[in-house]
Amino acid sequence: MATEPMKIGHFGMRRLEVMEQKDAEAVHINSLYLLEKMGIKVVSDEGRRLLKDAGAEVDEKTKVCKIPRHLVEEQMRRCPPAFRMCARNPKNDFELDGRHFYACTDGVGLATIDLETGERRGSTLKDVADSAKIVDYLPMMHMYNPLVTPLEVPKHAHTVHEFMASLENCEKHFTTGSTYQKEEAQYELKMAAAVVGGEKELKRRPIISSLTCTTSPMVLGKTTDAAIDFSRAGCPPLLMAMPLVGATAPMTVAGAVLLGNAQVIALATVLQLAAPGSPLCYSSEPMAMDVQSGLFEGLFPAADMVRAAHTQMAKYYNIPIFIGGWGTCSKLPDVQAGYEKAFSAFIAYLSGADMTSGPGLLENWTVLSFEQLIIDHEMFTMMADMLKGFPVDDDTMPLDVIMEVGHEGHYMGKKHTLDHFRQMWQPMVTDGQTYKTWKAAGSKGAVDHAREKAKEILISHEPAPLEPSLLKDLRGITTQAEAGIPH
């Protein structure tokens, strides 16, 4: 079964703003103050060298770098406002340009709800492959981040195994959410270059990106080294702030917004020094405290407000924004998962996020549910149908047809109705039958329909295979990564 042509949503609705322009300006100014006066700890030796050579005050003992305001602002102006995210199959390329919206899976879960037994178990490489195949099939999933970490492969090479499984089962753009080491980045970039035909072609057609997390409060960790390599290869790093409101960030929304923003623009400064003009993406995945339990959740209103505010900050800097949405505390694909995910994702899109991640994961992005992946895709298609807005013109307000139908007629047989019929949203798993028909068909709920659809996809869908010689080369790189052989 062939994948349907990709549908790309175009923003038509007016955006939700949680800050006034003066507030965004205040966040920016105070971020510059923190970076210049307090500084940020930069664990990466290369990162500190780049900053020191550019005029930052670097304390090699504490690794704290105080970055002059002018340096940050100069480097932020170098960040491109738009760029193309390419894929193994060019038909799946898409543009991050602030005018379109996309969906992506999230990564690094450690458990999977088995599609056959319904029981929770440790995640495997087959789960990576199966979820990649489902994402390849789903028309409104635009990018694949391995939803889980395979526990049976060597830890130091798991990201390379994930990329390999993804390449074999998905023709869409790949992002890695767990590349923490420079060596991992080098292997992955070597594999990506092999797929597209060399390093020069990879810079022209970046089929891979990297989710690079900053550490709150005010630390750029060793992941910076991997991000530098991705930037120099022309493959976009997604710079993610992950403030925990009330723990690793202040207990106020504005404080968490400030801290996360300072970290993102500090990392952007390092990367632009390493590779001037290279593409990168602002990113945010905050969590808020449950004051009753002391646990942290990604879906609470405070976290959603931080995401929305960070989206505004990305617009302030005129760079794309990737938001970790679709959050839920639920342990099952149930009603709670539905309302939590829908709310967090829709708020992000209404705020103007270019992309959100998280479909398919439960319990704060740690547990894969194949059924939830299908259901989340269904919810996103509904959101997309609203986000694109609607035209108001002579065709969409057919005065002649309305007058012809009159006061007690209907529009079902009219040419205007038939012309617009296929533009209406169509479900994949949503059940719109009458009670009698639904009962006769087995009283199936949304999770049942989603389970059946996931099984159907895994049986019938076949992504285009890799060429045998390329497959051999990629497997050779995977073997090298397992053995720890320098690339």
Secondary structure by P-SEA (a helix, b strand, c coil): cccccbbbbbbccbbbbcccaaaaaaaaaaaaaaaacbbbbbccaaaaaaaaaaccccccccccccccaaaaaaaaaacccccccccccccccccccccccbbbbbccccccccccccbbbbbcaaaaaaaaaaaaaccccccccccccccccccccaaaaaaaaaaaccccbbbbcccccaaaaaaaaaaaaaaaccaaaaaacccbbbbcccccccccccaaaaaaaaaaacbbbbbbbbbcccccccccaaaaaaaaaaaaaaaaaaaaaaccbbbbbbbbbbbbbcccccccccccaaaaaaaaaaaaaaaaacbbbbbbccccccccccaaaaaaaaaaaaaaaaacccccccccccccccbbbaaaaaaaaaaaaaaaaaaaccccccccccaaaaaaacccccccccaaaaaaccccccccccccccaaaaaaaccccaaaaaaaaaaaaaaccccccccaaaaaaaaaaaaaaaacccc
